[in-house]
Amino acid sequence: MQNATQLKELIHRIDGKGYKAYKHLELPFIFNGFVLFIDHVQGDPYAAPSALRARIRLSDTSISPRALENETRKLAAEDFLTRLFLFNSGKICKGIRGTGTSGLISIQKPGQEILKRSSVVLNDEYLEFRCYASLPARGRTILGSVAESMFLSELTDIVQLSSNFDSSIQNRLTLHADIYEDYCSLRDTLSRHDLVAFIPDGAILPRKSGIDAQPLNNSDGPVVPFRSPESLEITLQTPNKGPVCGMGIPKGVTVIAGGGFHGKSTLLNAIQIGIYGHLPLDGRELTATVPDAVKIRAEDGRSIQNVNISPFIRNLPFGKDTTAFSTVNASGSTSQAANIMEAIETGTTLLLIDEDTSATNFMIRDDKMKAIVRKEPITPLIDVIRSLYRDQGISSIIVTGGAGDYFSVADTVILMEDYLPEEITSKARTEIRDVENTFTVNPESLKRRVKLPSPRKGNKENFAAKGQHTLQIGRTFVDISALEQVAEVYQTECIAFLLKQYNDAMASGSTPMASVVERIFQRFTSSGFRNIKRGNLAVPRKQEVMFAINRARGIQSWGTGK
């Protein structure tokens, strides 16, 4: 193992040479206070940046033992330290100096969610930052003086400030971990209280815009803190904040109604992203939802392969089979039916549905339409939604502004007016609608074997993220833009990483997709990122991995029971 002086000498020797000479730096180097591993050097100034790891002995950091007290707090500390490194990098790194992105030092750029990330590894022995450096060049000629400044000055200062900090930073780290630990406590206690979601009093749910997840503040316009209606109010205990009062949404069928622009979808959006913890002062940091909740929407044009949608759609023209339904161009109704069946295959206990992003003929059929249209293959959701809960244990939260018939199948009705909720179940639901259809599904139809399309691209396998909303498997591009609960591009990177594991595991094709994904996740989450050197991963849910598989055109699926 070489030292920092030898790294400086190496840089001097390759200064002015062709870019490939940077490969000589792929070594570990001992610095004052940390060890630098240069794991991968990019091929040119426009390629993905070079991968680095800076490892500091835990005893040489300012991190208190409380950060390692349990896995929940450790995850939050890793998330916080990623953000601290990012902040210090922005303050210290002098930016682009040369061709392409030459001169940048970077790390994951997290959003509002607190996630398990590979960018920082924290354990009883050491703290490790997984960061990236765009090695500097003019054209393809190495800029040694800039590289020296990056490694021996800027990176050293960034690592020092991100691992040894004063009490004010320590207090912020503790708050970050406290908030996340309280969120996890709320999320994990929901089932014990027969709840599927919890929104605390005082929460700020509106966001600045559709592309800015920062909380709305008073400078943006009126901000209405959330307040629970008395009938749904519950107080839950947390380990740090103590008792937290707010609105509990019970298991069963819940309808959220109201006029346009009164907060219906804002509330649903907070619930759907409540599967993750959030930053202090995000406004939704203690909003918690059961972790397997799935947002369902219509998805015209998606590919469906061998999915049993017969609980919703049957007797199609020309005798097309819906117990093993396939299409390369789904309609709104067939896509929404498939999305629900695939969600059930993942083991969900809560469906989240917004009328605005649903197929109307899938959601409801009024009496006049039933009288006129005699050959209707669709069993609308309203006819089976109570059976979904009663017979399958799957709750639903439905946002509607126009389908008042859903009041008659609801256990709970919430009216949103001026961004505040009112519980109006007895007023809205004058009678309970009889269940017209029993929702039944053959368990064997949830055990599909699914093989991915060929991952070969030329002589290599290719599993890659192309931004947050697209995956690439070989030559196949997979659109996952409808998966609204994928919060960051780093989760998409992780989905691509896990699809490689899935493809290898499915080589024999003898195990159901759900079982293979579950096994991969157990192995992946239990081992952590200690042995995975990549710094650009954030853990998604198994639901999103399975949904991504289902959306890949060219998959092969078999074994569906009928």
N, C-alpha and C positions, 0 to 999 in steps of 0.2 A: 504494500500500500504506500503510495507516494504522498508527499505533503504539499502544502500550498505553494511553497517556493518552487518545487519541481513543476507544478502546474503552470506557474508563471513562465518558467524556462521553456516548457513545451509550447506555450502560446507564442513566445518570441521566435522559436524555431520554425513555426508554420506560418508566421506573419507574412502576408503577401503571396502565399502559395494558393493553389486551387482549392476549392471548397472541400473536396474529398479528404484533404489533410486533417480536417477536424476529427476524423475517425480515430486519430491517435489519442483523443481525449477520453475515449470510452474506458475509463478506469476509476477506481475509488481514490479519493484524496482526503488526507487528514488536515482539517483546518483547526484554528484555535476555537474550540468549543463544539465542533460538530464534524461529522464525516460526510463528505459529498460523494455520492454515487452518480456518475454520468452513465446512465443505462443505455441510452440510444442517442445517436447523433443524426440529425436530419440530413437528407441527401443534397438539398440545395436551399437557397434562401426563401423559396416560395413553398417548400414542403412543410408538413406539420412540424412544429417546433421540437427541439431536442428534449428528451425526458430526463429529469434530475430527481434525486432524492437527497434531502438533507436530514441527517439523523443526529439527534442530540440526546445524551443520556438524561433520563428523567430527573436525576438528582441535580443536574445542571440547569434546570428550568425553574420557572416561577409557579409551576402548576401545583396546586395544593392537592393533598390526598383525597379531598372530597370530590374532586373531578373524576376519580376512579372508583368511587364508592359503589357504583353499580353500573350495569351496561347502559342504562338509560342516560345517566349523567355523562358517561364516557362518550356516547354518541353525540350528545349536545356539545361537549367540550371540543370534539373533533370538528364539528360544524362551525363552532365559534372561531377556532384557531385558523380554519380555512379563510374565514372572512377577515380575520386580523392580518394574515399574510397578504391577502389581496389588497387591503387598505395600505399596508406598509409598502408593498410593491408599487402601488400607484403614487405614493409619496416620494419614494427613493429612486426608482428606476427612471432613467433619463429619456425613455421612450425610443421610438424608431430612429435608428442611426445606420442608414445604408439601404440596401436593396430589399424589397419585400417587407417583412416585419422584423428585419434585423434590429437587435438590441432590446427586444421586449423580454421581460421576465413575467410569467403569468402563472395562475393557478385557477382552479374552478371559480366561476363567478356565480355564487348562489343567488337564488331568488328569495322569496319571503318564507319558504318552507324550510324546516329543519329536517335534514335527511341524513341517512347513513352514507358517508362519502369515502371514496378511496384517496382523496387529496391529503388527508391527514390520518396517520396511524398513531394511536396513543395506547401504551400498555405499561406494565409494571417496570419495564426496562428502559424504554426510550420514547421520545416523540419524534415522528418522522413527517416531514413535509414532502409531498410529491408535487413538484412544480415543473414548469417548462421554461426553456430559454430559446429564443430565436437567435441562433449564432450569427454574428454580424459579418457582412460582406458587402463589397461594392462590385456589383455584377456577380461574378463567381470567385472573386479574389478576397481572401480572408482579411478582415480588419482586426489585426491583433490588438491594437491599443484599446479598441472598444470591448473586445472579448475580455481583456485583462481587467478593465474597469467593471464589467458585469460580474465576473466571478469573484474577484478579490476585494471589491469595494461594495458594490450595490447588493449582491446576493448575501454577502457576509452581514451587512447591516440589516437587511430584511429578516434574515434568520434570527439574528440577535434580538431585534425588537419584537419578533413574533413568539419568542420562547422565554425571554426574560423581560418582564414588564412590571409596572408599578401597581400599587394597590387599586388605583382607579380601574385599570384594565382587569385586574383580578376580580373586582366587584362586578364588573359587567359580565365576565365569564360565569360567575356564580349565579347571577340573575338569569342568564341564558339557560343554564342547566336547571335552575329552579322552575322556570316557566315550562320547560319541556317535560320535566318530571311530573309537574302538576297536570299538564295536558294528558300525558300517558295514563296517569292515575284516573282522570275523568273518563277517558276512552275505555279503559279496562273495566270500569265499574258500571258501564251502561247496561250490560245484560243483566246484572244482578238487580237492577231497578226496573227491568222490563222496558228499557228505553233503546231507541236506535240512534238518537242524536241529542246533543245538549248545546244550547246557546246561552252564554252567561249574560246577565244584566250588565249594561254598560258597553257591550261589544260594539265595535264600529265595523259594520259589514260592507258598506259601499267602497268600491275601489276608485282610483282616480280616473281610469278609463279601461277600455277593453284590452289595451296593450301595456298598461301600467298597473301592476298589482299593489302599488303603495296604497295605504289607506287614504280615503278622502279626508281632507281637513277643512277647517272653517274658511280658509282662504279660497277654497275651491267652490264654496257654496254652503248652504245649511247642512249640518251633519246631525243626524238623529241617532243617539245611542240606543241600542236595543234594550227593550224592557219586556219581560215576560208577562203574559196575562196571568192573573192570580190563579186561575183554574189549572194551569199547566206548570206552575212554579214548583221548583224542587231545589233543595239545598244539598250539595254533594261535598264531601270532604276531600281535601288535597293535602299532601305531605308538607308543603311549604307555605302556601297562601292560607291554608285552613279552609273554613267553609266558603263555598262559592254558590251563589244563588242565581238561578236562571230558568230558562224554559226547557223542559224535558219533552221530547217527542216520543210518545209511547210506541211500542210494537203494534203492528196491524196496518190498516190502510189510513193514511193521512192525506188530506187534500188541503193545499194552500191556494186560496182564492184571493181575488182582488182586481181592481182596475189596473189599466196600464200605468207604468211608472210609479207604482206604489210600493215596490220592494219585493214582489213575489220571487222573481228570478234571482235577485240579489241574495235573498235568504237561501234559496236552493243552491246557489253557487257556493255560499259559505259552508253549507252542509256537505256538498260533494267534495270540497277540498279539506273538510274537517277530518279526513282520513290521515292527514299529516299534521304535525305540530308546526307552529309558526313563531316568528321572531317576537320578542318583547315589543310592545307598542304597535304590533301589526293590526291590532283591533280584533283579530280572530284567534288570538293565541290560546284561548281556553275553549274555543268551539271544537267539540269532539263528536265524531261519527263512528259507528261500528266500522272496523278496518276493512271489511270485505264489501262495503257498499259500492254499487256500480251505477254509473250514469248511463241511461239508455236513451237512444235517439234513433230516428230514421236515418238511413245512410244509403240513399239512392246510388246505384251503380257499383256497390261493393260486390266482391266475389264471395260466394257461399259454397261450401263443399260438404255434402253429405251430412246435413244437419236436420234433425227431426223437428220440423216446425208444425207438425200435425195438431198439437194442442191449440193452435191459433188458425191454421190454414189447412184446408183439406178440400177434396172434390174439385180440384182444378180442372179446367177444360182439357180434353184429350187424355184424361186419366193420369196426368203428371203426378208422380209420387211425392208426397210431402213428408213421409216418414224418413226419407233420406234425400232431402232436397238439395239440389245443386244448381247454381246459375253463375254466370260471369257478369251479370248486370241486374242486380236485385232492384226491385221496386221499393218504395218507401215502406209498405206494409210487410213485405217478405224480409226486408233487412231488419226491421224492428223486431219481428218475430224471432229471427235468427239471433239477434243480439241478446234477447232475453234468454233463449235456450242456451246460448253459449255462456251467459252469466251464471245460469243455474249449474252448468257443467263445472264452473270454477268454484262452486260452493257458496255463492253469495247468499246473504240473508236480508239484503235491502236493495230495492230497485229505486232509482231516482229518475223521475220522468218530468219533462217540461212540455206542455202542450205545444209551445211554439216550435219545438224541434222534433215533433212527432208527426206521423202520418195520420191524418184525420180519420180515414176509414179503418185504421187499426185501433184507434182509441175508442170510437163510439159509433153506433148506428141508431138513429132515432126511429120511432114507430112508423112514421110515414115512409121512410126509406125501406124498412122491413116489409111493409105492405106492398110496395111497388116492385122492389128488386127481389125476385123469388130465388134466383140462383146466385147466392152470395157465399163464396168459399171462406170468407174471413169470419172467425169468431172474435169479436172485438174484445180488447183488454177489459173493458168494464164488466163483461159477462163472467170473467174468470178471476178477477183480481181478489175477491174475497176468498175464493177457493185456494188461490196461491198462498195466502196466509194460513187459512184454516187447515189445509191438507198438506202443504209443503213447508210451512213455517217461514215463508218469504214475505217480509213487510214491503210496503210501497209508500213513497212520498211523491205526490203528483201535484204539479203546479198547473192551474187552469184559470183562464179568464173568461171562458165561454162555454165550457161543458159542465153545466150545473147538474146534469144527471149523476155525476160522480159523488155528489153529496149523499145520495141514497145508498152508496156502497161503502161510505167512509166510517171509520171508527172515531176519527178526529177531524174536525174542520177548523182551519185557521184562516181568518180574514186579515189581509194586510192592507192597512190604510195609513198613508203618510209614514211609511217605513216602520210602523208599529203593529204588532200582532194582536189579534183578538180571537179568543176561542169561541166559536159560534155553532158548535156541533148540534145542540138541541134545536137551535133556531133554523139551521140550514137543512138538517136531515129530518124531514117530517115523517119519513117511514124508511125502514130498512128494505132494500130491494132484495127479493129472493135471488139466490144464486141460480142462474139459468144453466150454467155449465160447470161441471167439476173438472178442475185442472188435474189431469193425470199425465204422467210421463213414464215411459218405460225406462227403468234405471240403466238398462244396457245401452240405450241411445246416448247416455252420458259418458260412455267409455270408448269413444272413437280413437282409433289409431291414426295419427296424422303424420305424414312424412313431408318435410319441406321440399320446395323445388331445389334443383341442383344448385349447390353453392359455388360451383366452379365458375371462375372467370379467367379464361386463359389456363395457365398451369397452376393456379392457386385457388384456394377457397376464399371467398370474400363475404364477410358479415360486417356491415358497417352502418353507422348512423349518418344520415345526410341531413343534418339539422334536427330540430325537435320532432318534426312531423313525418319523417320519411326514413325507412330502413332499406338497406340493399342486401339481398341474398343472392350471391352470384351475379347474374344479369337481371334479376327480378327486383323491381322497386315496390315497396310496400307502403301504402298511404295509411298512416295512423293518426291523421289529423282529427278524426272523430273521437279519439280516446282523450276526453277532456281532463281526465285525472292524471295524465302524464304531465308533471309540473315543470320539468326542466330537460334540456337537451342531454344532460349527463345521465338521466334515467333512460333516455333513448339509446345512448351509448352502452349502457348496461344491458338493455334488452338485446342489443346486437351481440354483446359478449355472451349472454346466456343462450341465445339461439344457436351459437356454435356448440355449446355443451349439449343442448337439446338434440341437435342434428347428429352428434356423435352417439348419444344414448339411444336414438331411434334407428340406428343402423339396421338392427334386426327387425324392427317394426312390430314387436310382439306385445308391447305394453301400452295401455291407454295413455293418451296425451296428458290427461290430468295427473295421473300417477307419476309420469316421468318428470313433469314440471315440478310437482311437489317434492320429489326426491332431489332434484337439482337445487331447488331453493333451500331445502334443509341443509344440504352440504355446503352451499355457497354462504348462507347467512351464519352458519355455525363456525366456519373457519375464518370469517372476517377477511380483511384485506392484507393481512400480514405477509402472505405469500404471493399476492398479486401486485405487481409493481406499478401497474397503470394508475395514474392519478386522476383520470377523467371519468370516473364512474360514480353514480349515485343510485342507490338500490330502489328499483320500482317494486310493485306488487306482483305476485304470480298472476293475478288477473290480467294485467296489461301484457305480460309475456304471452299468455294463451290467446288473448285477443289479437295480438300482432301475428301470431301463427295463423289464426283463422283468416286473416285478411290478406295473406300472401297468395297471389294468383299462381296457380300451378301446383298447389299442394295436392297430395294424394291422401285420401281418407277412406277408411274402411272399418268394418266391425260394428256399424250402427245397428242396434237392435230395433225391431219394428213392432 
